Amino acid sequence: MAKRLLDRKGLAYTEINVDAKPGAREDMVLKTKRRTVPQIYIGDLHVGGFDDLYALDQKNGLAHLT
């Protein structure tokens, strides 16, 4: 759902599949303190998961970060 929202907005992103890259899930948990995916970053800002991304979009907050 996060990718669809970003695609609809015409925003580029890089996907890191934490299940396919050894050690990536552990790195994500250490960095975000969260175990769920996706974990979304815009630049250095940790947005959170999809619900957080959606809420930010509903407040027109994505436009200010991209």
Residue pairs with C-beta under 8 A, 6 or more apart in sequence:
1 50
1 54
2 38
2 40
2 49
2 50
2 53
3 13
3 15
5 50
5 53
5 54
5 57
6 12
6 13
9 57
9 62
11 62
11 66
16 24
16 28
17 24
18 24
18 25
18 28
18 37
19 25
28 34
28 37
28 39
29 35
31 39
31 46
32 39
32 46
34 48
34 49
36 49
37 49
38 49
38 50
39 46
39 48
39 49
40 46
40 47
40 48
40 49
40 50
40 52
40 53
41 47
42 62
42 65
42 66
43 65
45 65
47 53
47 56
53 62
56 62
56 65
